[in-house]
Amino acid sequence: MSLPSSHLRPELAALAPYNAGLTVAEVASRPGVSRVAKLGSNENPLGPDPAVRQALEAALQRIAIYPDPVGRTLAAKLAARHGIAADRLVLGNGSEDLLAVLARAILRPGDKVVTLYPSFTLHEDYARLMGAEVIRIGLTPEGGVDVEALVRAVAQPVRLVLFANPMNPAGVWLSPQELGRVLDAVHPEAVTCLDEAYHEYAEGDDYGSGETRLSTHGGPLVILRTFSKAWGLAGLRVGYAMTNSGELKRGLDLARTPFNVNLMAQAAAEAALDHPGSVTVAAALVRRELPRVKAAIEALGLRVLPSKGNFLFFDAARPSVELAEALLDKGVIVKPWKQPGYETWLRVSIGTEADNGQFLAALSGSL
Ligand SMILES: *Cc1c(COP(=O)(O)O)cnc(C)c1O
């Protein structure tokens, strides 16, 4: 028996490299760039609470030993914060780790996965890696979540319903009523995973988090949250899953690597949770700056979608990759979208006032 010519699984051939964007160092070395505004990855420009630094210094004493494989202290703090049992929580090396773990735990070749489009690409990639088929529900012509199409799709016998709310990159979101309709329509045997990476920015009466449904939803439900966005810990990689299903909790634990959240990350997240005021400050910055940036982009004649995240998605009406390149020459990192139908759209994070000003000046000078 001979092996196929490539050692790679055929599922990998269909995947594109993750569109991670450039680092500050890469852009700072460009001629003429004196200041870099890193607005491509939705990080919190204010960083975490200062207590995190102290916790990391203390944790340095312990780096010769393995971390707690289940993060007992962190899980207990999260359980208390959310009013759920610690044995319904799974920690991840970022929530993207949990997306991969969930896919490994439940998806079989040929399974169907429903997601919203344009999508957070990892929602699709890990599904395809497992041999599953991705069903995309696009936006309405007005640029909103197509709740009707989503309700129809999730009622089918699919394995997994997985989408971000607010959506990334689109920024649009489901209201509590809309989310309720979708969850009520989900096929009884499907797993639902709501990726709430931007929850801390979106919180409010018109935003529907799945958290309140953990105690009432009939089917298996997973809610993903992360310390990478509003909590300001993207470099340390910590996310978590909350679930109403003991079976899924067991499956996720079996499918993850045993020490997936490192010791420094656990210490930082614990300290961050003890000092949540920095999240309020980060959310207030976005609430102040996002409407200003949105109005300024619109004033240039471009279409911008509403957003409850710390970012905006806009149609530049020209190839996004070329515009992003022109912005790089002015020290501004944004994310040009590349998925079919959105090749003229870009996603820009809300940064500090200075970052946002630099972006708006660069944009108006590049059109
Ligand atoms: C940023 C982001 C994540 C990734 O978060 P990590 O916890 O850093 O892995 C997950 N989902 C969505 C929708 C995101 O935008």
The ligand as an SDF file (V2000), in Angstrom:
LIG
                    3D

 15 15  0  0  0  0  0  0  0  0999 V2000
  -10.9950   37.8980   19.2740 C   0  0  0  0  0  0  0  0  0  0  0  0
  -12.0060   36.8220   19.1440 C   0  0  0  0  0  0  0  0  0  0  0  0
  -11.8160   35.5710   19.6950 C   0  0  0  0  0  0  0  0  0  0  0  0
  -10.4610   35.1060   20.1270 C   0  0  0  0  0  0  0  0  0  0  0  0
  -10.2240   35.2890   21.3900 O   0  0  0  0  0  0  0  0  0  0  0  0
   -9.0060   34.6180   22.1290 P   0  0  0  0  0  0  0  0  0  0  0  0
   -9.6370   34.4170   23.4540 O   0  0  0  0  0  0  0  0  0  0  0  0
   -7.9260   35.6280   22.0980 O   0  0  0  0  0  0  0  0  0  0  0  0
   -8.6120   33.3430   21.4950 O   0  0  0  0  0  0  0  0  0  0  0  0
  -12.8050   34.6170   19.6300 C   0  0  0  0  0  0  0  0  0  0  0  0
  -13.9390   34.9030   18.9850 N   0  0  0  0  0  0  0  0  0  0  0  0
  -14.1640   36.0800   18.4150 C   0  0  0  0  0  0  0  0  0  0  0  0
  -15.4390   36.3150   17.7000 C   0  0  0  0  0  0  0  0  0  0  0  0
  -13.2020   37.0730   18.4630 C   0  0  0  0  0  0  0  0  0  0  0  0
  -13.4000   38.2190   17.8360 O   0  0  0  0  0  0  0  0  0  0  0  0
  1  2  1  0
  2  3  1  0
  2 14  2  0
  3  4  1  0
  3 10  2  0
  4  5  1  0
  5  6  1  0
  6  7  2  0
  6  8  1  0
  6  9  1  0
 10 11  1  0
 11 12  2  0
 12 13  1  0
 12 14  1  0
 14 15  1  0
M  END
$$$$
